[in-house]
């Protein structure tokens, strides 16, 4: 799913990207909130993170051989 989401030219990329955002939005939001941010700030920061992830095409460098996607997101 991660590889597919990183392929912008693929017709299935949008669906894979929506699935990834749906799966990982709350865990990232909870992580940001545990760092001491208010609920509103955590929502904004999580959204900004996903926008940055997409704008920089970061998903294209995700590699299954290097570890889990959750670890990749935390490192990002």
Buried (B, 14 or more C-beta within 10 A) or exposed (E): EBBBBBBEEEEEBEEBBEBBBEEBBEEBBEBBBEEEBEEEEBBEBBBEBBEEBBEEEBBEEBEEEEEEBEEBBEEB
